[in-house]
Amino acid sequence: MARFNCKSCGRIFNTNYENRVCPQCENNLKDDFYKVKQFIRDNKGLNVYNVSDSCSVTVNQIKDWVSEDKLAYAEEKDMSIVNCKNCGKIFNYTFGDKICTACKKRLDDEFQIVKKYIRANKQATIRMVSEECEVSVNQIKTWVREERLTFSDGAGVGIDCIGCGRSINTGKYCDMCKGKLLKGFELEKTSLNEKPKSSKKKQDLNNRIRFK
């Protein structure tokens, strides 16, 4: 049995399971959960902020229960019922990708498997990783585009820079296009900073002409 600080109140307590919340806080959360659940049943159509204010429970805690499928309701503004784009299951959507909790967990697990495999097999091609880890090539390429994964030069990732079409190992742009974009941003920033100065100079000139 290990000693941990309760992640809710900070109190040190002994536990032999993963939920690092002390018994007292766990009971309080259960009471809050049933209070929120009953309130939603009696007051349909309210958004998460209305529920939070009425039940004195944080917005994040309520959203956690929704993402864990412990609560199910549709709000007027902040939540909506949608189909998961991966499996088609209906779930309460709040923000981010329209993927249900189960599919998010599966993708996270697959990502960790792929990441570990690439670290252990640095010369593996994307096709090899896909076959060995049983994850689609398209999904792996998505993680590469997001710069969550990086392959070696000889891996044949098969993604191109969206700026010039040059083959790259991760991200959306090659180093050359990144440099051009950065230079463009800096020039635009400089231009914006100089505009007020030139405008002020013009105004000063007009004022001098007016009073001559």
Backbone bond lengths (Angstrom), bond angles and torsions (degrees), N, CA, C in turn:
res aa  C-N    CA-C-N  psi(-1)  N-CA   C-N-CA  omega(-1)  CA-C   N-CA-C  phi
1 M - - - 1.464 - - 1.530 109.32 -
2 A 1.333 117.78 133.04 1.456 122.24 -176.32 1.529 110.87 -107.00
3 R 1.338 115.04 162.20 1.455 121.22 178.36 1.528 109.23 -107.45
4 F 1.316 116.05 129.23 1.449 121.30 -178.87 1.521 109.95 -134.52
5 N 1.334 114.14 160.52 1.457 119.86 169.89 1.522 108.31 -87.40
6 C 1.316 116.61 130.16 1.460 120.87 176.52 1.526 108.52 -58.43
7 K 1.326 117.50 127.56 1.461 120.77 -177.41 1.529 112.14 -73.13
8 S 1.339 116.45 -8.10 1.452 120.25 178.54 1.528 112.41 -96.29
9 C 1.346 116.89 -50.78 1.472 120.68 -176.01 1.522 113.52 -110.55
10 G 1.349 117.87 -14.08 1.448 121.49 179.54 1.511 115.05 87.86
11 R 1.336 117.64 -4.36 1.458 121.03 -178.88 1.533 110.56 -68.29
12 I 1.354 117.50 139.23 1.460 121.63 177.09 1.526 109.22 -78.50
13 F 1.344 116.16 133.37 1.455 119.85 179.32 1.520 109.69 -150.73
14 N 1.330 116.06 162.21 1.468 122.20 178.97 1.524 110.25 -91.47
15 T 1.330 116.40 137.62 1.461 119.42 177.70 1.521 109.92 -152.11
16 N 1.318 116.42 151.20 1.462 120.75 176.35 1.529 110.53 -123.13
17 Y 1.341 115.99 20.82 1.459 119.24 177.45 1.532 108.72 -134.90
18 E 1.327 116.99 168.23 1.453 122.46 -167.95 1.525 113.81 -72.16
19 N 1.331 117.49 -27.20 1.459 119.76 -176.96 1.526 110.11 -71.64
20 R 1.326 117.66 103.32 1.456 121.29 -174.07 1.527 111.59 -88.48
21 V 1.304 115.04 57.47 1.461 122.36 175.67 1.521 107.31 -126.20
22 C 1.326 116.73 130.33 1.461 119.81 -177.65 1.527 110.73 -65.37
23 P 1.329 118.38 157.40 1.468 121.86 -177.67 1.519 113.56 -54.11
24 Q 1.340 117.27 -39.01 1.456 119.97 -178.92 1.524 111.97 -64.93
25 C 1.340 115.83 -46.31 1.463 119.79 178.85 1.527 111.53 -67.08
26 E 1.334 115.71 -34.44 1.466 119.74 178.11 1.524 110.57 -63.11
27 N 1.330 116.92 -41.74 1.471 120.95 176.83 1.525 110.86 -65.04
28 N 1.341 116.07 -39.78 1.470 119.66 178.38 1.525 111.00 -63.44
29 L 1.355 116.12 -40.20 1.462 119.98 178.14 1.522 111.92 -64.29
30 K 1.332 115.77 -38.46 1.468 119.67 178.01 1.519 110.44 -63.07
31 D 1.339 115.89 -43.60 1.469 119.99 178.63 1.527 110.40 -62.25
32 D 1.346 115.63 -43.62 1.471 119.67 179.15 1.520 111.16 -63.37
33 F 1.336 116.02 -39.97 1.465 120.14 -178.72 1.531 110.94 -61.52
34 Y 1.320 117.26 -48.43 1.469 120.27 -178.62 1.523 111.12 -67.69
35 K 1.336 116.44 -31.99 1.467 119.67 177.36 1.527 109.95 -66.09
36 V 1.348 116.40 -44.64 1.463 121.46 179.07 1.526 111.00 -65.69
37 K 1.329 115.95 -43.34 1.468 120.85 -179.21 1.523 111.17 -59.53
38 Q 1.338 116.43 -44.96 1.465 120.64 -179.50 1.527 110.66 -68.01
39 F 1.337 116.13 -38.42 1.465 119.99 -179.87 1.521 111.29 -63.41
40 I 1.354 116.54 -41.10 1.463 120.69 179.20 1.527 111.05 -65.11
41 R 1.329 116.34 -39.40 1.465 119.92 178.24 1.527 111.73 -61.76
42 D 1.338 115.42 -37.42 1.469 120.15 -176.31 1.515 113.05 -85.57
43 N 1.344 117.03 -16.56 1.466 120.40 -175.35 1.521 109.74 -135.34
44 K 1.312 117.32 76.53 1.456 121.68 -176.51 1.532 110.76 -76.82
45 G 1.332 114.83 146.13 1.462 120.54 177.06 1.509 114.31 95.34
46 L 1.347 118.40 -4.19 1.460 120.85 179.04 1.524 110.07 -78.92
47 N 1.351 115.95 150.25 1.463 118.08 176.45 1.521 110.38 -86.74
48 V 1.314 115.73 174.01 1.458 121.29 -172.81 1.526 112.12 -63.76
49 Y 1.338 117.03 -29.57 1.457 120.10 179.97 1.529 111.57 -73.09
50 N 1.339 116.64 -36.33 1.468 119.74 174.69 1.519 110.89 -61.50
51 V 1.339 115.42 -44.14 1.465 120.49 -179.19 1.522 110.16 -65.03
52 S 1.336 115.97 -42.32 1.468 120.68 -179.65 1.528 111.39 -60.67
53 D 1.332 116.87 -46.85 1.466 120.85 -178.82 1.521 111.88 -65.70
54 S 1.331 116.78 -40.76 1.469 120.63 -176.30 1.522 112.50 -72.51
55 C 1.341 116.70 -33.40 1.473 120.71 -175.65 1.524 113.33 -101.79
56 S 1.346 117.33 -3.58 1.467 121.86 -178.34 1.536 111.72 56.67
57 V 1.324 115.05 43.69 1.465 122.56 177.25 1.525 106.91 -125.41
58 T 1.325 116.81 139.05 1.467 119.45 -175.50 1.530 112.02 -63.96
59 V 1.341 114.87 151.93 1.462 121.19 177.76 1.525 110.70 -60.48
60 N 1.345 116.26 -43.19 1.466 119.80 -178.92 1.524 112.13 -61.68
61 Q 1.335 116.99 -37.95 1.457 119.77 179.51 1.522 110.96 -65.95
62 I 1.319 116.20 -41.40 1.475 120.04 178.92 1.527 110.09 -64.62
63 K 1.336 117.14 -41.91 1.463 120.50 179.82 1.528 111.06 -66.69
64 D 1.341 116.62 -32.74 1.475 119.99 175.95 1.525 110.23 -62.79
65 W 1.324 116.82 -44.54 1.475 120.17 179.29 1.531 110.99 -63.91
66 V 1.331 116.53 -36.20 1.470 119.92 178.52 1.529 109.78 -66.83
67 S 1.351 117.16 -45.24 1.469 120.63 -179.10 1.521 112.12 -66.13
68 E 1.347 116.60 -25.89 1.462 121.32 178.11 1.530 112.00 -87.11
69 D 1.342 116.52 4.94 1.476 123.12 -179.53 1.528 112.54 64.51
70 K 1.323 117.17 23.73 1.465 120.13 175.64 1.519 110.88 -84.98
71 L 1.330 115.87 -28.05 1.454 122.20 176.05 1.514 108.63 -121.28
72 A 1.306 116.83 144.15 1.460 120.91 178.01 1.515 108.92 -140.07
73 Y 1.320 115.37 112.10 1.457 119.33 175.31 1.513 108.86 -162.06
74 A 1.339 115.63 156.83 1.465 120.78 179.78 1.511 109.05 -106.70
75 E 1.318 116.03 129.81 1.454 120.59 178.33 1.519 110.71 -96.16
76 E 1.305 116.03 164.24 1.455 120.51 -179.87 1.525 111.98 -71.13
77 K 1.365 116.14 -35.97 1.464 118.74 -173.59 1.515 113.40 -123.70
78 D 1.340 116.91 -47.88 1.454 120.35 -165.07 1.521 114.62 -89.67
79 M 1.320 117.88 -20.84 1.453 120.39 178.51 1.521 109.31 -133.01
80 S 1.303 116.61 152.97 1.454 121.29 176.75 1.515 109.19 -149.29
81 I 1.321 115.58 155.35 1.455 120.70 178.78 1.524 108.27 -90.32
82 V 1.327 117.07 121.61 1.466 122.13 -178.22 1.520 109.26 -134.49
83 N 1.325 115.33 169.38 1.458 121.08 174.83 1.523 109.42 -93.01
84 C 1.327 116.27 135.65 1.467 121.17 175.53 1.524 108.41 -62.38
85 K 1.335 116.65 131.45 1.464 119.62 -176.85 1.523 112.41 -72.80
86 N 1.332 117.04 -11.44 1.466 120.33 178.63 1.520 112.18 -93.05
87 C 1.349 116.08 -53.87 1.469 119.39 -173.82 1.523 113.71 -108.74
88 G 1.334 117.58 -12.15 1.463 120.70 179.30 1.513 114.98 86.28
89 K 1.334 117.47 -2.84 1.464 121.67 -179.52 1.526 110.38 -66.31
90 I 1.347 116.44 141.09 1.458 121.09 176.34 1.525 108.81 -79.07
91 F 1.354 116.49 134.46 1.464 119.71 178.77 1.523 109.29 -151.94
92 N 1.340 115.71 165.38 1.461 121.51 178.29 1.524 109.55 -80.32
93 Y 1.331 115.90 115.18 1.459 121.62 -176.89 1.523 110.13 -97.84
94 T 1.349 116.37 133.36 1.462 120.52 178.45 1.528 110.76 -112.78
95 F 1.346 117.39 -56.17 1.457 120.88 -178.10 1.525 108.99 -161.35
96 G 1.338 115.62 170.18 1.469 120.40 178.25 1.525 112.46 79.23
97 D 1.339 115.59 -158.14 1.459 120.67 179.08 1.525 110.65 -65.35
98 K 1.318 115.13 144.60 1.469 119.85 -179.49 1.530 109.77 -83.43
99 I 1.338 114.52 68.78 1.459 122.39 -179.06 1.521 108.48 -126.04
100 C 1.317 117.39 132.68 1.464 121.14 -178.29 1.532 111.15 -69.48
101 T 1.328 115.45 165.82 1.469 120.89 -176.79 1.529 112.16 -58.26
102 A 1.327 116.30 -42.38 1.471 120.47 -178.12 1.527 111.41 -63.36
103 C 1.331 117.22 -42.18 1.465 120.70 179.91 1.524 111.40 -70.73
104 K 1.335 117.35 -35.09 1.466 120.73 176.67 1.519 110.22 -61.56
105 K 1.327 115.53 -44.69 1.465 119.97 179.93 1.519 111.04 -64.09
106 R 1.346 116.28 -42.00 1.466 120.21 179.54 1.521 110.45 -62.91
107 L 1.338 117.54 -42.98 1.463 121.19 179.58 1.528 111.47 -65.91
108 D 1.326 116.54 -38.89 1.473 119.83 177.59 1.530 110.80 -62.97
109 D 1.333 115.46 -42.37 1.474 120.09 178.94 1.525 110.62 -64.16
110 E 1.337 116.51 -42.92 1.466 120.69 -179.92 1.526 110.69 -65.59
111 F 1.326 116.44 -38.55 1.466 120.04 179.39 1.529 110.99 -61.21
112 Q 1.332 116.62 -43.64 1.467 120.26 179.93 1.531 111.13 -63.92
113 I 1.342 116.65 -38.66 1.468 121.03 178.28 1.537 110.23 -63.20
114 V 1.335 115.95 -46.58 1.466 121.25 -179.80 1.522 110.82 -63.86
115 K 1.313 116.34 -44.28 1.465 121.17 -178.78 1.534 111.51 -59.95
116 K 1.334 115.98 -44.56 1.469 120.60 179.54 1.519 110.83 -65.87
117 Y 1.342 116.54 -38.53 1.468 120.01 -178.84 1.531 110.59 -65.23
118 I 1.336 116.41 -42.28 1.468 120.08 -179.48 1.521 110.69 -65.02
119 R 1.322 117.11 -39.33 1.470 120.60 178.36 1.528 111.56 -62.75
120 A 1.320 115.53 -37.58 1.467 120.17 -178.26 1.524 112.03 -82.82
121 N 1.337 117.50 -21.25 1.471 121.69 -177.86 1.532 108.89 -131.67
122 K 1.310 116.64 75.63 1.462 122.25 -171.01 1.522 114.03 -65.47
123 Q 1.318 118.18 -22.49 1.462 120.85 179.99 1.534 113.10 -95.67
124 A 1.315 116.42 4.78 1.477 120.29 -178.20 1.524 110.49 -67.42
125 T 1.335 115.71 139.81 1.462 120.37 175.82 1.521 109.05 -82.20
126 I 1.308 116.08 165.63 1.458 120.33 -178.68 1.530 110.63 -63.84
127 R 1.331 116.00 -33.52 1.474 120.24 177.99 1.523 110.94 -66.60
128 M 1.321 116.64 -41.19 1.467 120.70 177.73 1.526 110.98 -62.77
129 V 1.331 116.05 -44.13 1.469 120.59 179.97 1.526 110.17 -61.57
130 S 1.322 115.64 -42.19 1.461 120.56 -179.92 1.531 111.50 -60.61
131 E 1.325 115.85 -45.61 1.467 120.20 -177.81 1.528 112.07 -70.31
132 E 1.330 117.10 -41.94 1.460 120.95 -176.95 1.533 112.18 -71.88
133 C 1.321 116.06 -35.90 1.475 120.43 -176.78 1.527 112.92 -96.47
134 E 1.344 116.22 -7.29 1.465 121.75 179.93 1.529 111.77 58.46
135 V 1.337 114.07 45.91 1.462 121.90 176.34 1.520 106.93 -126.37
136 S 1.326 117.55 138.22 1.455 120.41 -174.87 1.524 112.15 -63.38
137 V 1.321 115.27 150.39 1.463 121.54 178.16 1.526 110.03 -60.62
138 N 1.324 117.05 -41.16 1.462 120.95 -179.14 1.526 111.76 -61.51
139 Q 1.332 116.90 -40.28 1.463 120.18 179.57 1.530 110.29 -65.84
140 I 1.330 116.45 -41.64 1.464 120.14 178.87 1.533 109.74 -63.82
141 K 1.346 116.83 -41.05 1.462 120.29 178.44 1.526 111.50 -63.85
142 T 1.336 116.66 -33.91 1.466 120.41 176.71 1.523 110.56 -62.30
143 W 1.334 116.86 -44.20 1.473 120.87 178.10 1.528 111.01 -65.30
144 V 1.345 116.41 -34.45 1.459 120.29 177.56 1.527 110.07 -66.56
145 R 1.327 116.48 -43.81 1.462 121.64 178.35 1.533 110.74 -59.98
146 E 1.325 115.98 -37.21 1.464 121.74 -179.78 1.533 112.15 -78.49
147 E 1.341 116.38 0.10 1.469 123.64 -179.57 1.525 112.42 63.26
148 R 1.317 115.82 28.31 1.468 120.19 174.66 1.527 110.63 -89.46
149 L 1.336 115.65 -21.40 1.465 121.25 177.33 1.522 109.49 -128.66
150 T 1.334 115.95 146.01 1.459 121.50 175.43 1.517 109.52 -134.68
151 F 1.343 116.76 128.37 1.459 122.47 178.55 1.523 110.27 -99.27
152 S 1.314 116.28 162.36 1.460 121.14 175.70 1.528 109.63 -72.56
153 D 1.344 116.61 168.11 1.469 121.27 -175.53 1.526 113.05 -61.03
154 G 1.325 117.99 -33.09 1.461 119.77 -176.16 1.516 114.88 -93.41
155 A 1.332 116.63 12.25 1.466 119.69 -174.97 1.523 113.71 -78.58
156 G 1.313 117.14 -17.10 1.459 119.36 179.96 1.504 112.81 62.56
157 V 1.331 115.99 54.99 1.465 120.72 -176.27 1.519 111.84 -61.84
158 G 1.319 116.62 -39.23 1.463 120.02 176.25 1.505 114.50 83.48
159 I 1.351 117.51 27.32 1.456 119.35 173.23 1.525 108.02 -115.62
160 D 1.329 115.79 146.45 1.456 121.59 -176.01 1.519 110.92 -113.99
161 C 1.320 115.36 149.50 1.462 121.08 173.23 1.523 108.25 -61.29
162 I 1.334 116.97 129.30 1.471 119.52 -177.65 1.529 111.51 -76.27
163 G 1.341 116.34 -5.28 1.448 119.59 177.27 1.516 113.31 -90.60
164 C 1.358 116.67 -47.03 1.468 120.21 -175.35 1.526 113.48 -124.34
165 G 1.330 118.47 -9.91 1.459 120.76 179.10 1.508 115.08 88.51
166 R 1.333 117.32 0.39 1.463 121.02 179.61 1.533 110.12 -67.85
167 S 1.319 117.20 144.11 1.462 121.90 179.74 1.534 109.98 -68.18
168 I 1.347 116.48 132.96 1.466 121.21 -179.63 1.526 109.55 -133.20
169 N 1.332 116.21 164.43 1.463 121.20 -176.83 1.525 113.70 -99.66
170 T 1.325 117.02 -18.07 1.464 119.81 179.60 1.518 109.55 -162.37
171 G 1.314 116.45 156.96 1.462 121.68 176.92 1.517 114.48 82.88
172 K 1.349 115.66 -161.05 1.460 121.69 -178.43 1.527 112.74 -112.71
173 Y 1.331 115.91 -25.38 1.468 120.03 -176.19 1.527 111.04 -126.53
174 C 1.341 115.74 150.34 1.462 120.80 172.92 1.531 108.53 -77.06
175 D 1.328 116.31 170.20 1.469 120.19 -178.19 1.523 111.94 -61.16
176 M 1.339 116.54 -37.86 1.459 119.98 -178.68 1.538 111.28 -64.62
177 C 1.346 116.36 -44.40 1.462 120.24 -179.67 1.527 111.34 -70.26
178 K 1.338 115.96 -34.16 1.466 119.23 175.06 1.520 110.32 -60.78
179 G 1.357 115.38 -42.44 1.459 120.23 178.65 1.523 111.98 -62.02
180 K 1.347 116.26 -42.17 1.462 120.62 179.57 1.525 110.86 -64.74
181 L 1.348 116.19 -42.18 1.455 119.95 179.22 1.525 111.00 -63.75
182 L 1.324 115.77 -43.50 1.463 120.49 179.47 1.523 110.58 -62.40
183 K 1.331 116.20 -42.47 1.461 120.63 178.96 1.529 110.62 -63.22
184 G 1.351 115.77 -39.40 1.459 120.30 178.55 1.523 111.72 -64.35
185 F 1.341 116.60 -41.57 1.460 120.68 178.21 1.524 110.86 -63.05
186 E 1.350 115.76 -41.09 1.465 120.02 -178.91 1.528 110.81 -66.01
187 L 1.363 116.92 -40.06 1.463 120.77 178.56 1.525 111.06 -65.21
188 E 1.340 115.19 -40.44 1.465 119.65 179.00 1.528 110.93 -65.32
189 K 1.344 115.27 -40.19 1.467 120.11 178.71 1.524 110.49 -64.03
190 T 1.350 115.64 -42.63 1.460 120.33 178.75 1.519 110.83 -63.15
191 S 1.339 115.58 -41.53 1.463 121.03 -179.79 1.523 111.14 -62.83
192 L 1.332 116.24 -42.17 1.471 120.45 179.84 1.516 111.16 -66.14
193 N 1.341 115.77 -36.41 1.465 119.57 -179.80 1.525 112.14 -71.67
194 E 1.346 116.47 -27.99 1.454 120.00 -177.69 1.520 112.92 -83.99
195 K 1.335 118.11 -24.83 1.461 121.37 -176.37 1.524 113.34 -58.62
196 P 1.328 119.28 -47.28 1.464 119.36 179.17 1.521 112.35 -60.91
197 K 1.383 117.51 -35.02 1.455 121.63 -179.54 1.518 110.40 -65.03
198 S 1.347 117.16 -46.74 1.450 120.95 -178.81 1.521 110.94 -65.25
199 S 1.338 115.24 -35.59 1.455 120.85 178.14 1.518 110.37 -65.70
200 K 1.346 116.67 -38.97 1.456 121.95 179.23 1.527 110.46 -67.21
201 K 1.357 115.67 -41.56 1.456 119.59 178.08 1.532 111.26 -61.18
202 K 1.337 115.60 -41.05 1.458 120.41 -179.38 1.521 110.32 -64.87
203 Q 1.336 116.44 -39.75 1.454 121.44 179.59 1.518 110.89 -65.34
204 D 1.361 115.68 -41.82 1.463 120.20 178.26 1.519 110.91 -62.04
205 L 1.350 116.28 -40.83 1.462 121.16 179.55 1.520 110.41 -63.93
206 N 1.323 116.69 -43.31 1.463 121.34 179.04 1.525 111.35 -61.79
207 N 1.352 115.00 -39.69 1.455 119.79 -179.74 1.541 110.80 -65.12
208 R 1.375 115.66 -40.60 1.453 119.29 179.59 1.518 111.45 -65.45
209 I 1.336 116.91 -40.31 1.462 121.69 178.79 1.523 110.06 -64.36
210 R 1.332 115.99 -40.70 1.465 121.26 -175.59 1.524 111.58 -63.96
211 F 1.346 117.47 -36.02 1.450 119.58 -174.11 1.526 113.88 -98.83
212 K 1.330 118.39 8.26 1.464 120.79 176.52 1.533 109.99 -74.51
